[in-house]
Amino acid sequence: MNKKEIIANMIFPEIKDTIQDLEIRYPKRNLPDGAIVTRFAPSPTGFLHTGSLFTSLVSTRFAHQTGGVFYVRLEDTDQKREIAGSGEKVLEQLHIYGIDPDESYVVNGPYEPYVQSERKNIYHTVIKEMIMNDLAYPCFCTHEELDEIRKVQEEKSVLQGYYGEYAKCRFLSDDDIIEKLENKESYVIRFKSKRSQDEEIGFTDAIRGTITFSAPVNIQDIVIMKGDQLPTYHFAHVVDDHFMRTTHVTRGEEWMPSVPNHIAMFEALGFELPIYAHFPVIMKIDDGKRRKLSKRKDLEASVDFFLEEGYPIEGFLEYLMTLANSNFEEWRLEHPQNDIFDFQLSFDKMSLDGALFDMEKIKSICKDRLGLMDADTFVKNAYDYSVQFSPELKKVIDQDPEYFKAIINIERNPEKPRKDYEKYSDILRVIDFMYDEYYFNRVAEGLEFNVRYEKKLLIDLLEEYRDNFSLEVTQEEWFEHMKNLAVNRSFAAKGKDFKKNPELFIGTIGDYAEILRLATCASKNTPNFYFILSILGKERVIARINNTIGVLKQTQE
């Protein structure tokens, strides 16, 4: 046994496997030609970021549209920052958005375990062989020694880091290393870089094409195993994506500077390099400047925000698809009713620049999706939302689900349906007047009738409408009847007539309808008024008109 093998066995005495054993245990996946294997690798440190949802959505679509596999791996090697339960919550949130991994740390598969802290033996097997082959070495430098190296580099105005002549432990003899290990000195394991300072490196990104990093790159002897025996992100990425047989590493562009280090390790280990695809980072305009969507600053950085506000899943996913491919919106116009997953993503249609987060666009898309949704689906989704986030809305729906459905179904079936809601949390704000409790609260707050109409006139108009009110007519007949009542009271049947000769009229038929709306709905704006009256029913409409007349009489001068 040579000294490198002695060192490797001193560090990893329990490891008996080799890299070749791992190759046999985790063979290449048996998938169709062209099938893509992607992964999402969250850390259990908090909520699911909107950018992570975007990455997961795109990654799962590329995998599934090619007959491949999308899996989720939990990267929990930074255990000081771990938040209990957050790993499971991430999967729950992905599920809500229709993203269910084929394999994960909950739904295991043939490449388990899917939690990095449980893959320690795999990492140690690879590192042990790297030490034997002079690709890695233990570093015993203390924090104080590393600080001293940095100070020297600052004084010399040279590249900072652990490399070349500054990599002190790189030059320890095998005997020195053995002695330090026997003395139980603390250590980390570093990758032994073979790159020179004048060497460039390039690779082909599936989205961005050929990318070249100018010298010097990846000359650092980076840490691959920390003092707690767990791997660093960079090393774990290389080992996991190789032995879990990831074909495409799909991730945000903020990880692009790491690629040279990853390539160096893939090459040193003789592993096949996966295809990298770096997505644009989601940006936001703040004080006139573009910046990354921030967990700390932006509520919309968390998918919880959109769930709690009740933005429809379909709408928010569709917005993310507009960020994913430039031709998605054109496809949507041609296929307004199709499931978004019918769209075929392509790497060459992805943006190269940071995608600008646009709340107004999200609202517009969500309004479209809710407008096109059939009443049964809308009501079910609204109720599911209310159960989790809005007890008040749940109470309203529970009173009479069919009544609620009738309200929601107003003008839902025409070629161009109404678009009254952006999100489920809007529902009560839009329709609360349909429920007497909310209607009378609105009345108590005051009805804002047009000040040019005296209360006596308002009372006369309402009494006349009440005495002639009927719902046993078609919408056209109802409107014609209302128009006749208005015209007989000197309201103009057409707005242009009023504009032309305002002295001949006291208002327009729109002004007349507003008076009726305020009396029956305590609101100037409602969905289709005829359907509102029909759903309220004659008895309730007359009761509300009488109530308004009573309020007007009480305050009449």
SEPA-827540 format. One line per 2 residues: number of its first residue (from 1); for each residue x, y, z of C-alpha. Coordinates in Angstrom, 3 decimals, padded with zeros to 6 digits. Example, Ala and Ser with C-alpha at 12.3 -4.5 7.8 and 13.67 -1.06 7.14 Angstrom:
<kenus>
1> 012.300 -004.500 007.800  013.670 -001.060 007.140
</kenus>
This chain:
<kenus>
1> 000.000 000.000 000.000  001.495 003.348 -001.031
3> 001.361 006.425 001.191  -001.542 008.032 -000.736
5> -003.565 004.912 -000.031  -002.508 005.021 003.634
7> -003.712 008.637 003.876  -007.012 007.804 002.149
9> -007.609 004.876 004.492  -006.751 006.945 007.563
11> -009.397 009.491 006.551  -012.016 007.009 005.313
13> -011.322 003.667 007.040  -014.957 002.552 006.710
15> -015.140 003.076 002.930  -014.592 -000.145 000.962
17> -016.395 000.743 -002.285  -014.755 002.277 -005.343
19> -016.020 004.709 -007.976  -016.500 001.718 -010.268
21> -018.796 000.138 -007.668  -020.873 003.331 -007.737
23> -020.984 003.256 -011.548  -022.475 -000.233 -011.368
25> -024.906 000.636 -008.565  -026.143 003.783 -010.340
27> -026.085 002.936 -014.066  -027.189 005.206 -016.876
29> -030.954 005.541 -017.055  -032.828 003.388 -019.541
31> -034.666 006.169 -021.385  -035.601 006.918 -025.010
33> -033.099 008.726 -027.215  -033.283 012.451 -026.605
35> -034.913 012.075 -023.180  -033.822 014.777 -020.758
37> -033.154 014.254 -017.055  -033.406 017.420 -014.970
39> -033.480 018.159 -011.302  -034.417 020.818 -008.784
41> -032.116 020.916 -005.771  -033.530 023.122 -003.016
43> -031.949 023.791 000.337  -034.245 023.326 003.363
45> -033.814 026.928 004.455  -037.261 028.488 004.001
47> -040.064 029.130 001.549  -040.150 028.283 -002.142
49> -038.811 031.276 -004.052  -040.715 032.442 -007.125
51> -037.508 032.021 -009.116  -037.216 028.432 -007.882
53> -040.787 027.728 -008.965  -039.888 029.096 -012.394
55> -036.813 026.861 -012.573  -038.802 023.815 -011.448
57> -041.591 024.493 -013.935  -039.218 024.784 -016.873
59> -037.095 021.839 -015.733  -040.050 019.497 -015.367
61> -041.466 020.531 -018.738  -038.200 019.854 -020.590
63> -037.965 016.450 -018.924  -041.541 015.327 -019.434
65> -042.010 016.610 -022.972  -039.041 014.449 -024.024
67> -040.068 011.323 -022.105  -037.410 011.964 -019.483
69> -037.270 012.327 -015.696  -037.544 015.262 -013.323
71> -036.374 014.659 -009.773  -035.909 016.740 -006.633
73> -032.800 016.388 -004.498  -032.534 018.040 -001.083
75> -029.240 019.873 -000.611  -028.981 019.967 003.171
77> -025.233 020.042 003.651  -025.371 023.513 005.253
79> -027.143 022.184 008.314  -026.659 025.343 010.381
81> -029.180 027.141 008.133  -031.708 024.311 007.935
83> -035.319 025.083 008.894  -037.193 022.011 010.066
85> -039.966 020.915 007.731  -039.084 023.303 004.924
87> -037.943 020.489 002.624  -041.362 018.833 002.805
89> -043.096 022.193 002.392  -041.228 022.839 -000.857
91> -042.626 019.607 -002.315  -046.120 020.506 -001.098
93> -045.897 023.890 -002.802  -044.607 022.358 -006.019
95> -047.538 019.927 -005.938  -050.000 022.803 -005.578
97> -048.577 024.231 -008.795  -048.909 020.919 -010.601
99> -045.219 020.027 -010.397  -044.772 016.513 -009.083
101> -041.263 015.061 -009.365  -040.858 011.520 -010.655
103> -038.339 010.910 -007.873  -037.611 012.821 -004.694
105> -036.751 012.510 -001.025  -040.420 011.642 -000.467
107> -041.043 009.545 -003.592  -037.803 007.579 -003.753
109> -036.403 006.010 -006.889  -033.503 003.880 -008.090
111> -030.931 006.636 -007.477  -031.727 007.147 -003.807
113> -031.012 008.573 -001.371  -032.244 011.984 -002.565
115> -031.013 013.855 000.512  -027.369 014.939 000.390
117> -026.670 014.355 004.073  -027.678 010.719 003.512
119> -025.273 010.359 000.575  -022.149 010.809 002.664
121> -020.746 007.386 001.805  -021.030 008.167 -001.914
123> -019.079 011.407 -001.526  -016.502 009.750 000.703
125> -016.027 006.928 -001.796  -015.224 009.419 -004.542
127> -012.998 011.593 -002.363  -011.077 008.590 -001.079
129> -010.223 007.581 -004.618  -009.351 011.192 -005.485
131> -006.829 011.255 -002.638  -005.323 007.978 -003.846
133> -004.993 009.436 -007.364  -003.528 012.767 -006.166
135> -006.677 014.695 -007.186  -007.418 015.878 -003.645
137> -005.627 016.396 -000.374  -006.341 017.247 003.272
139> -005.791 020.889 004.274  -004.965 021.642 007.885
141> -004.824 025.450 007.634  -006.523 027.283 010.470
143> -008.751 030.340 010.028  -005.864 032.472 011.241
145> -003.512 031.021 008.629  -006.060 031.593 005.881
147> -006.485 035.199 007.042  -002.728 035.662 006.887
149> -002.611 034.309 003.310  -005.373 036.773 002.340
151> -003.481 039.719 003.887  -000.334 038.835 001.941
153> -002.337 038.624 -001.297  -003.952 042.003 -000.598
155> -000.532 043.583 -000.045  000.718 042.130 -003.333
157> -002.525 043.033 -005.155  -002.859 039.514 -006.524
159> -005.810 037.178 -006.929  -007.100 036.098 -003.538
161> -007.690 032.480 -002.674  -006.054 029.160 -001.986
163> -004.001 028.300 -005.058  -000.466 027.865 -006.366
165> 002.219 028.978 -003.954  -000.466 030.113 -001.483
167> -001.887 026.612 -001.158  000.363 025.690 001.759
169> -000.989 022.210 002.434  -000.763 021.274 -001.234
171> 002.991 020.975 -000.713  002.931 018.894 002.463
173> 004.729 015.587 002.125  002.775 012.400 002.586
175> 004.687 011.806 005.816  003.690 015.259 007.110
177> 000.049 014.548 006.285  000.156 011.159 008.003
179> 001.701 012.754 011.095  -000.974 015.465 011.257
181> -003.724 012.899 010.871  -002.189 010.790 013.643
183> -002.159 013.934 015.824  -005.910 014.386 015.165
185> -005.452 017.831 013.640  -008.614 019.310 012.098
187> -008.777 019.366 008.331  -010.897 019.865 005.240
189> -010.390 018.186 001.882  -009.445 020.322 -001.125
191> -009.584 019.585 -004.835  -006.142 019.742 -006.400
193> -006.582 021.997 -009.410  -004.480 021.243 -012.495
195> -005.248 024.545 -014.253  -002.628 027.206 -014.985
197> -003.105 030.940 -014.474  -003.067 031.746 -018.198
199> -005.601 029.087 -019.183  -009.076 029.996 -020.452
201> -012.057 027.672 -020.309  -015.177 027.481 -022.421
203> -018.372 025.460 -022.592  -021.607 025.447 -024.548
205> -024.704 026.526 -022.694  -028.006 025.212 -024.118
207> -029.523 028.686 -023.842  -026.587 031.066 -024.223
209> -024.365 029.228 -026.677  -020.579 029.238 -026.312
211> -019.333 030.891 -023.141  -015.638 031.511 -022.497
213> -014.137 032.395 -019.139  -010.970 034.445 -019.359
215> -007.853 033.410 -017.463  -007.303 032.813 -014.677
217> -010.199 030.501 -013.901  -010.662 027.483 -011.626
219> -007.074 027.543 -010.435  -008.271 027.504 -006.833
221> -007.894 024.408 -004.716  -011.483 024.636 -003.564
223> -012.787 022.829 -000.497  -014.796 019.748 -001.447
225> -015.360 018.326 002.038  -015.856 020.423 005.141
227> -014.694 019.649 008.654  -018.086 018.095 009.448
229> -017.396 015.434 006.773  -020.144 016.823 004.485
231> -019.397 017.962 000.937  -019.514 021.518 -000.340
233> -022.126 022.455 -002.920  -019.695 022.384 -005.839
235> -018.404 018.890 -005.189  -021.807 017.448 -004.304
237> -023.189 018.859 -007.561  -020.575 017.020 -009.605
239> -021.001 013.697 -007.804  -024.788 013.802 -007.523
241> -025.492 014.907 -011.065  -023.174 012.204 -012.364
243> -024.470 009.306 -010.297  -028.104 010.419 -010.523
245> -027.540 010.661 -014.279  -028.666 014.239 -014.821
247> -028.398 015.088 -018.515  -029.220 018.810 -018.255
249> -028.298 021.024 -015.312  -031.061 023.644 -015.459
251> -030.556 026.480 -012.995  -030.387 030.274 -012.632
253> -027.667 032.256 -014.321  -026.266 033.300 -010.937
255> -024.599 029.859 -010.867  -022.720 030.404 -014.125
257> -019.439 031.569 -012.466  -019.296 028.149 -010.768
259> -019.126 026.253 -014.049  -015.308 026.337 -014.435
261> -014.868 024.664 -011.046  -017.459 022.059 -011.931
263> -015.933 021.341 -015.328  -012.501 020.919 -013.720
265> -013.850 018.256 -011.366  -015.896 016.482 -014.036
267> -012.772 016.284 -016.195  -010.482 015.190 -013.347
269> -012.864 012.375 -012.409  -013.433 011.310 -016.003
271> -017.195 011.910 -015.672  -019.289 012.866 -018.688
273> -020.098 016.573 -018.556  -023.843 017.304 -018.433
275> -025.393 020.001 -020.598  -025.746 023.276 -018.734
277> -028.736 025.573 -019.280  -028.666 028.773 -017.258
279> -032.055 030.490 -017.002  -032.460 034.257 -016.745
281> -032.796 035.548 -013.205  -036.161 037.164 -012.435
283> -035.594 040.881 -011.983  -037.597 043.791 -010.580
285> -037.550 047.538 -011.168  -036.779 049.302 -007.896
287> -036.257 053.062 -007.799  -035.665 053.049 -011.560
289> -033.019 050.308 -011.395  -033.148 046.592 -012.139
291> -032.365 044.179 -009.320  -032.986 040.539 -008.480
293> -036.304 039.606 -006.912  -035.362 039.504 -003.241
295> -036.567 037.219 -000.448  -035.846 039.997 002.020
297> -037.452 042.904 000.183  -040.275 041.511 -001.954
299> -043.425 039.717 -000.813  -043.861 038.367 -004.332
301> -040.508 036.574 -004.056  -042.349 033.834 -002.150
303> -044.950 031.623 -003.801  -046.799 031.789 -000.457
305> -047.753 035.360 -001.339  -049.585 034.246 -004.478
307> -051.266 031.339 -002.701  -052.454 033.485 000.198
309> -053.737 036.200 -002.134  -055.574 033.603 -004.185
311> -054.007 034.113 -007.589  -055.208 031.180 -009.695
313> -052.580 028.491 -010.162  -053.286 028.381 -013.904
315> -052.729 032.116 -014.281  -049.498 032.322 -012.323
317> -048.006 029.323 -014.136  -049.008 030.861 -017.445
319> -047.192 034.057 -016.511  -044.049 032.057 -015.744
321> -044.359 030.389 -019.153  -044.301 033.823 -020.798
323> -040.934 034.332 -019.092  -039.721 030.932 -020.234
325> -040.215 031.172 -024.007  -040.662 034.238 -026.201
327> -043.188 032.500 -028.464  -045.518 031.317 -025.707
329> -047.864 034.317 -025.898  -048.301 033.859 -029.635
331> -049.155 030.203 -029.011  -051.640 031.189 -026.281
333> -053.510 033.503 -028.660  -053.927 030.596 -031.061
335> -054.882 028.141 -028.282  -056.795 030.149 -025.630
337> -058.373 027.099 -023.974  -055.402 024.713 -024.072
339> -053.523 023.511 -021.026  -050.212 025.377 -020.816
341> -048.425 022.030 -020.658  -049.484 021.422 -024.262
343> -046.881 024.030 -025.211  -043.475 022.655 -026.184
345> -040.621 024.548 -024.572  -037.359 025.048 -026.429
347> -033.999 026.242 -025.149  -033.416 028.513 -028.139
349> -036.546 030.559 -027.363  -035.466 031.405 -023.822
351> -034.490 034.955 -022.954  -030.832 035.797 -022.443
353> -031.595 038.787 -020.240  -033.059 038.907 -016.758
355> -036.813 038.453 -017.013  -038.591 041.499 -015.593
357> -041.203 040.617 -012.981  -044.490 042.257 -013.935
359> -047.336 042.187 -011.388  -049.726 043.961 -013.755
361> -049.188 041.278 -016.354  -049.790 038.577 -013.748
363> -053.079 040.245 -012.812  -054.140 040.508 -016.449
365> -053.356 036.864 -017.190  -055.077 035.681 -014.002
367> -058.151 037.723 -014.875  -058.252 036.038 -018.292
369> -057.884 032.558 -016.786  -060.598 033.143 -014.192
371> -062.869 034.588 -016.859  -062.511 031.484 -019.022
373> -062.967 029.051 -016.133  -066.299 027.214 -015.966
375> -068.459 027.939 -012.923  -068.052 024.518 -011.300
377> -064.249 024.730 -011.428  -064.268 028.343 -010.263
379> -066.506 027.566 -007.292  -064.434 024.529 -006.287
381> -061.190 026.489 -006.473  -062.698 029.422 -004.607
383> -063.950 027.116 -001.858  -060.579 025.355 -001.571
385> -058.958 028.776 -001.255  -061.475 029.882 001.364
387> -060.914 026.765 003.490  -057.228 027.557 003.773
389> -057.064 031.333 003.662  -060.459 033.051 004.001
391> -062.933 031.927 006.697  -065.182 034.846 005.756
393> -065.487 033.698 002.132  -066.025 030.108 003.298
395> -068.895 031.237 005.520  -070.533 033.023 002.581
397> -070.227 030.018 000.269  -071.473 027.608 002.925
399> -074.659 029.644 003.363  -075.910 028.579 -000.063
401> -073.418 027.062 -002.536  -075.901 027.157 -005.423
403> -076.640 030.837 -004.817  -072.892 031.547 -004.806
405> -072.465 029.558 -008.009  -075.256 031.503 -009.694
407> -073.472 034.769 -008.884  -070.141 033.478 -010.150
409> -071.809 032.189 -013.328  -073.043 035.629 -014.416
411> -072.035 036.047 -018.080  -069.454 033.271 -017.770
413> -070.434 031.500 -020.984  -070.390 034.141 -023.779
415> -067.626 034.225 -026.384  -066.104 037.116 -024.441
417> -066.891 036.299 -020.790  -066.839 038.836 -017.972
419> -063.571 039.329 -016.146  -064.547 040.510 -012.687
421> -061.821 038.830 -010.635  -058.018 038.813 -010.642
423> -057.761 036.419 -007.729  -059.966 034.514 -005.337
425> -059.408 037.068 -002.575  -061.245 039.582 -004.806
427> -064.520 037.675 -004.749  -066.124 039.139 -001.630
429> -065.049 042.645 -002.532  -066.829 042.288 -005.892
431> -070.011 040.448 -004.847  -070.540 041.028 -001.118
433> -073.594 043.228 -001.795  -075.400 040.066 -002.932
435> -075.574 039.078 000.744  -077.865 041.108 002.989
437> -075.359 041.410 005.833  -072.825 043.167 003.601
439> -075.485 045.111 001.693  -076.911 046.689 004.847
441> -073.405 047.475 006.111  -072.775 049.350 002.877
443> -076.062 051.226 003.211  -075.161 052.187 006.777
445> -071.893 053.669 005.505  -073.890 055.914 003.172
447> -075.126 055.727 -000.420  -073.378 058.157 -002.742
449> -076.211 059.263 -004.991  -075.407 061.961 -007.541
451> -075.703 065.287 -005.697  -077.666 066.877 -008.534
453> -080.683 064.712 -007.728  -082.834 065.804 -004.814
455> -083.919 063.112 -002.389  -087.604 063.664 -003.242
457> -086.855 062.876 -006.891  -084.844 059.794 -005.905
459> -087.724 058.581 -003.732  -090.237 059.145 -006.544
461> -088.065 057.306 -009.069  -087.512 054.359 -006.757
463> -091.179 054.084 -005.774  -092.185 054.127 -009.420
465> -089.612 051.477 -010.357  -090.627 049.322 -007.384
467> -094.298 049.483 -008.301  -093.578 048.473 -011.892
469> -090.796 045.960 -011.227  -091.035 042.477 -012.736
471> -088.589 039.657 -013.387  -090.967 037.644 -015.525
473> -089.459 039.151 -018.673  -086.412 038.637 -020.872
475> -083.306 040.756 -020.427  -084.215 042.774 -023.517
477> -087.779 043.382 -022.250  -086.486 044.339 -018.816
479> -084.053 046.849 -020.283  -086.681 048.345 -022.572
481> -089.045 048.770 -019.634  -086.317 050.457 -017.547
483> -085.449 052.743 -020.455  -089.073 053.808 -020.879
485> -089.386 054.653 -017.197  -086.181 056.686 -017.428
487> -087.177 058.528 -020.610  -090.579 059.412 -019.137
489> -088.658 061.032 -016.274  -086.578 063.139 -018.709
491> -083.460 060.939 -018.789  -081.818 060.753 -022.222
493> -082.023 057.324 -023.830  -078.602 057.904 -025.430
495> -075.536 059.561 -024.056  -074.932 061.520 -027.239
497> -078.410 063.093 -026.968  -077.562 064.346 -023.489
499> -074.208 065.747 -024.628  -075.866 067.511 -027.553
501> -078.720 069.078 -025.551  -077.993 068.753 -021.819
503> -080.599 071.374 -020.961  -083.367 069.048 -022.209
505> -082.539 066.184 -019.808  -081.801 065.535 -016.148
507> -079.300 062.827 -017.011  -078.795 059.690 -019.072
509> -080.237 056.234 -018.768  -076.884 055.307 -017.254
511> -077.540 057.801 -014.456  -080.977 056.278 -013.948
513> -079.512 052.752 -013.776  -076.924 053.994 -011.267
515> -079.720 055.117 -008.941  -081.285 051.656 -009.153
517> -077.923 049.970 -008.579  -077.224 052.023 -005.491
519> -080.662 051.275 -004.119  -080.497 047.520 -004.686
521> -076.731 046.816 -004.453  -075.280 049.781 -002.522
523> -072.743 049.978 -005.344  -072.404 051.970 -008.556
525> -070.647 049.100 -010.328  -071.851 045.514 -010.518
527> -071.778 042.625 -012.941  -074.711 042.452 -015.380
529> -077.527 044.253 -013.544  -080.370 042.163 -014.950
531> -078.739 038.938 -013.764  -077.992 040.504 -010.394
533> -081.667 041.374 -009.944  -082.721 037.922 -011.155
535> -080.486 036.176 -008.619  -081.544 038.475 -005.782
537> -085.189 037.752 -006.631  -088.193 040.065 -006.670
539> -088.890 039.925 -002.934  -085.341 040.850 -001.940
541> -085.073 043.568 -004.616  -088.284 045.247 -003.440
543> -087.205 044.959 000.196  -083.908 046.674 -000.627
545> -085.612 049.438 -002.611  -087.989 050.007 000.288
547> -085.042 050.147 002.679  -083.313 052.757 000.517
549> -086.522 054.797 000.275  -086.760 054.669 004.061
551> -083.167 055.863 004.469  -083.786 058.726 002.015
553> -086.972 059.780 003.807  -085.232 059.751 007.185
555> -082.550 062.113 005.926  -084.828 064.181 003.659
557> -084.678 067.847 004.408
</kenus>
